[in-house]
Each structure stands twice: as C-alpha cells, then as structure tokens.
C-alpha cells in the first residue's frame, strides 16, 4: 500500500548532481513582478486558473527582488525606469534569469523614440525573448518552458 507498491522494483536510480540541482531550479523558480504596460495583463492572466503557471512551481509572483530568481519584464521600458530595473536586477540573488515579454520589451516595439529603451537587453542580460504584441499567456508559458530547458543544460563550471 506504500510507495514501493506503486513504483515496483526499480532498485537504484542514478543521476548526476548537476542534473538534480538544475531540475530543482526549474521546479522552484520564483518570478518577480515587473509589468510596465499592456503585456502585464497577459502576464497576470497566465497565473489565472485557465493557464495556471503554478504547475511549474511558480505559485505566486513576488514583489521583492530578494525573494525571486526570475524577472519577467513585460512591456515598454522608459529611459526613466531603466535605472530602477537595473537596481532590482542587481538585488536579485544568483542565479537569476530574465524573460523579455512582448515586442516593446524586446526591441522597443512601435515606440522608436528617445524616451523608450530599444530592448531590455541594453540594461540587463536577457535569457529568453517572448514575441507578440501583447503575447498570449501560452507564449509566456512557452518562453518559461524554453528557459527551463536552458537551465537544465547549465553546467557547474558556467556558474562561477
């Protein structure tokens, strides 16, 4: 009636420490809220029951950078807000990842002027870009799954 009856006679399961650590990191990413424009509505809806990002271990979005390891930049970033974004990124504990959500965050979108940063990667390093204006929640979830695949392939020597 216990666990052994459900698993059968598996014996010993082996894996590397690197794979176990990366698996644990993908199952417990805590995203930080950084919604700047209309993409933030789609980011919020990805937490709703229809899409349910909690199945990936993201139970809730954190408002504090010290409690999160994934920054989702959703929307256009103004030059005035860029130092705040960098400060929050610097306060996040390592390892940390960034997802650029939407065309405005990725390349400035239709706002080609002096007041809007033409891509968040000018301010912080971006790991995954999610395209769309605004991207659907499915696209954000696909971007997070892409990030999970990237994290699962990381090596210990790359962390130093």
C-alpha positions, 0 to 999 in steps of 0.5 A: 500500500506504500510507495514501493507498491506503486513504483515496483522494483526499480532498485537504484536510480542514478543521476548526476548532481548537476542534473538534480540541482538544475531540475530543482531550479526549474521546479522552484523558480520564483518570478518577480513582478515587473509589468510596465504596460499592456503585456502585464495583463497577459502576464497576470492572466497566465497565473489565472486558473485557465493557464495556471503557471503554478504547475511549474512551481511558480505559485505566486509572483513576488514583489521583492527582488530578494525573494525571486530568481526570475524577472519577467519584464513585460512591456515598454521600458522608459529611459526613466525606469531603466535605472530602477530595473537595473537596481532590482536586477542587481538585488536579485540573488544568483542565479537569476534569469530574465524573460523579455515579454512582448515586442516593446520589451524586446526591441522597443516595439512601435515606440522608436523614440528617445524616451523608450529603451530599444530592448531590455537587453541594453540594461540587463542580460536577457535569457529568453525573448517572448514575441507578440504584441501583447503575447498570449499567456501560452507564449509566456508559458512557452518562453518559461518552458524554453528557459527551463530547458536552458537551465537544465543544460547549465553546467557547474563550471558556467556558474562561477 
